[in-house]
Amino acid sequence: MAVVKMQKLGICAMTNRRGDILGILQSMGVMQVEQGFDAQDMAFPDTHDTAVQFNRYAAQLDGAVKVLSLYAPEGHRGLSLFEGKQRVTRKEFDRSKAEADELLDAGRDIVDLEHDIREAQNTIGRDEVAQAALRPWMGLDVPFDYTGTRDMAFVAGTFQGDATAEELVQELTDGLGDNPPVEVRVLTREAGLTYACVLYLRSVSEKVKENLRRLGFARPSSSLDGTPAKLMAGYETDIERQHDRIDEAERTIGSYAPLRSRLETCADYFRDRAARYELLASVPETKSVFFLEGWVTAQQAPAVKGLLEERYGACVEFEEAREGEQEPTLLHNNRFSAAVEPVLESYGLPRHGKVDPSFIMSIFYVIFFGMMLSDAGYGIVVALGCGIVLARHHDMSEGTNRMLRLFFWCGLSTTFWGLMYGGIFGNAIDTIATTFFGYEGPQIVRPLWFEPMANPMALLMWCLLFGVIHLFVGLGIKGYELLKDGDGLGFVGEVLSWYLLLVGLIFMLLPTDLFASIAGFSVALPGWVATLSNACAAVGAILVVLLGSRDSANWGVRIASGLYDLYGVTGWLSDLLSYSRLLALGLATGVIANVVNMMAAMMGPTPLGIVAFVLIFVLGHTLNIGINMLGAYVHTNRLQFVEFFGKFYDGGGEAFAPFGTSHRYVEIREES
């Protein structure tokens, strides 16, 4: 529930221990390296080519693993989203160094085999295209390159459009007189073309060729050699040969499947080496020593210092942050609050010296999400589903684990608010009892509090009350930060003044007819309360005007700016009305759920009606859960980011990013 305190370390050690020190820092993953000192008189090692080579090796093995996943998938793995990384010991991981050459060769073979498969598939594609082009010619029983005899010329090709043999003969003999020696055989008509062969006397070839050109006659490809039947058979044989080639390559790829885990481990080993050499390029050194700076948590700093000094003979100093240098941010929260850290990170981390809002935010987040989804049946489904996955998959990634924990708590909150509102899959229990069991008694499932659809204005009032509490808590956090920084005047001008003004305005509104018309009930306050509320509002307004822009020495500017700040009360009203979305989404969930139940029960208590009820019930409520969970997630985030954070929080922190492993496949399990 706080931002972890950081300590900056300066390290100086012998150059011959550089690799060992970077290796241990990488395996520990506790130090964010930042080289902020002036190193203009020092040298930097040229490790670019080495880093590129290791990255290339890692990419090569990644490609091999991808091929194995495609052609020899693992059958025992569950949902990949919830599967953690493969766990290996440090000894198994370090063994990759000795196996690197062997595994690189295997990786190259796997990738080459996949390339062979692609090449064979492309060849099959080309053969099939060629076969498709040959099919219209299958009626031709002479080779494509056949040109006729000494006296007779033969040519095969296509004419534009659909034409009969008689029509083509008439066109080709134009200008040749009666009974010209030309014969045409139409093979087929397809796709607006007429496939034909023409036989004519060579003595009239010039005139026939002229007529052929006029008719748009086109010869087939000059590369075709042999009869269509022979060519078709050749393509069939080649396709079979390519399929055999693919089958053999796939079998060979499958034989490499036992190497999958070693290939993955070695790929991550190369990734580590590449990261180490990339960092090394920014580490200044002399002939005998090198220098390193970075941040560790204050709690771990003594242990890191002792380890580097005792094991590697390094000189480690605790340093102060330079002017303008910002400490990285690392959050530390309990498991409940840590679940909302990804949501906070998506907005921006707090800077050092600022409040970590995770704990307070998590409470409101879960409450508001539940109010928006607001159906006990949906909440049970969400909480139970997330709980089962969390119980069965202990090695999933931290990000996925946090997401599921967040929705688990949101599911419990949804269940609570669903019972308060009387919604369990809408009015499903009453609908089932009435439709299939003939129940005609009073309502079975009654709300523990009240039913929103029967009294929406009451729920609106409660939503606005929750909004006031939420916004006032945010304003209170701002006041805490101002007091912690010793800015008492700022606390009075920016926090206390608004508390007085807003509380006064609220109590001035309560006894009015406007409030009574909206809430459906009236509030009578003693006279002294009305007087006190008027005084609070007036004092608050005066403080806002006088102290809102206290940095200005010109009182005219200060008052003018303060009056503008006072106009900000309309922004508070806008923020408060945003909490009506708690009502809107809660009602939407209940109304849609009831409509689904009504549609499902329309066919009555017949066998077909039961089947229809189950199908519509499951499909309709599944869609309703999905749509309204998305809506609840989006609008709960909005209430945190815009309304709540707008009162005190501006983020601006940079996440703590220690130099460590960036493994894609494996997680190292340190041996005790």
Steps between C-alpha positions, in 0.01 A plus 500: 500500500795723438767599254812300581799712605793479260875524553753589234818293480832582339715198412867490407670166436778336306430459132577128511203455741262698283331200342448328837354814659262569212400134501412495872315832474303365206408177677397689816299759304522761776685795344383751242818614327524871423828647388461862598859610566740668260703231326649702217857398586416131518463232239192295421533142376376435147255214557241586235589218260509243780159611631355486150640150451346372824166658408525327163562167671200555727280589202619189317402276790171690541427414139578134565270494804225662295538233232484225764186658646344494153597150387553320834280680754510404865187309591510537876495876539179672611381848420813683390377824659519338844808287446813625668851472370694178512694478827864400484782498750796732471716199416267397216494855367877540507536168317376681188849645457647154441207392280480820297672372183297178495171683553582767242563224245170337594323835476644562154390153389146559626475838328645354178245218511221751541644691204490175300135457593418853387692447178315174434166666572586780258594243237169322552322831460680571173426147375131536582486834319666337199250212514211744507643669191535162326148369559339688208760340269441138604315434174822573308678173415812646338791686664470874546806552282355298207501719186350266238635329186682619193178617333271557796558745786363434849455750780320487839387799702211706634250737343327782685133429579288191440494375141414184310732323259285610206516864605877484538543333160291773341713771661832332419412441134402858438663603172600144400214427257278192495585173677818626668724232648450596873367277778429603862442273798359659816636331814298689765358836594590645837518843670416693183759317289469239228776238505557362150750359254523608136624297201561673166706478180835669519430657162242730663686547829556875463130574459400259778756652739367844419147384584624334819655826617178683421303257717737545797641149476755420775742207510561315827826544688806412295640312801239225469658193346301180446135403494265639766442151638874440537554837663206444737642164605839662560346760728310230690822309554677813618217583742521152649877537529461836679245351740747223581765765554270686740412182691866410537590851619214498753611161634854628534380814678299280735816309587641824643206545740694361802743792456226762542569585865877514441451724196280734706751509784787570263305778326452672835867443580597684180252776588675546834839514334377755247356721775827480691705610199252777418544636852875452483519749214391776742738405785805732509835346574871561519770242437453353846162603646141564395224712652131432547215702651142413569204474733407221739237494771627641829419170668716299258783753471711373795477139382597592143788712626627221725474235228690701239772603744554159659468277195643721225718751683298794370486842658134591553382839628157629595439814294256788507280576202633777280306819444208435267543124528179310575487179698324212327168392648426157644170434679457269797143399590311210654354239266160667492630844404776367273227368270418856388862603443480426123202738481699767684805440280290551187429854626844573643705408804537738796825688543710461812363705785145462370224275631450158347120493451483125433338396830228765504446462128460122530217536753299740286587307183352175630192673644422695183558202271257294706237774494523519121483125430264450796373145449577228753490225237749684282719571802507134599596399145781757484635433850475122465663498157789721610537308826525164324761626255702658783484178701605277209769713338754615755776575249318746272656837427470770765298723266242230432488409869427859597229532238325186624531609863345835414204337325466248784447782750278683252296180467450483877396866502259431214349212697451726803332778304292247307358366826442854624307578180327161478650389168616141440527464123236772497169356618595150383384314812153658494474453123590130520262443792213675322556352154593140574354432846182708490597707801261791557604620845690809607842591364753233599826695477468828686770765520680535830498878450270619222428431134662763274243467220220566747671801658770637267507846658592356838791318339604820323520677836717222641723507191551874540576448870767244411631753250525770765693263728731397214575857399545619859747218565698613196497856627609375841801324348599828337476667840719232654766554234495877554535463877778245456685751281453766768265711287240594761376799303455280196296257711269780609468655154474184289340244730336638813337782304336254261386274783329798666348624175375162378370375834322831549341482155391139557324585826346806337359272227355230727190686631406644158204398283744418219665230709162368617375471140809305394540279806133436563527600863558825687759589762429742783804650671513708817547870449848500648608240240377725220684795651817296542483367144460852364800614704711203387421566135577869535828444686603233251426728204698785655798271565489371142499857366775626729731197511433313177774697318710597799827496302412830333618817679238714322176486698294599200637207299465274804133584552417478129671163480326392821160588355586285199598217736167539675332425168655155542199408714324418171775248432421335832136478397600341169725252678224412744247437223748257343416258780152460355666240276490271806121515468492480121718192463341327798154547349622391156631171637173423681270603215688297237513198733123515554438534125718193436295302755173617344613399150626164625164418665282597202450141376362385834541175697524270197795272419594731214446797731743356755769456233437850367510642853838343572652616170368856518578525873862391459567703185319812616654516846846420361473798265363717780787408731757574230351832389431634848832381643669702227279798579564470874875477441512803270279724714662399828835596350353829386373584850850436635697675226285808440300571814712351782853562367394842378483618860857419603696270271715581199725194473832578335700220660734277300465129564790321667654289223787296645759346274397137495387212290239543230413137452230400258481133588664410830510612859807416704428321826784571736613189685513521877 
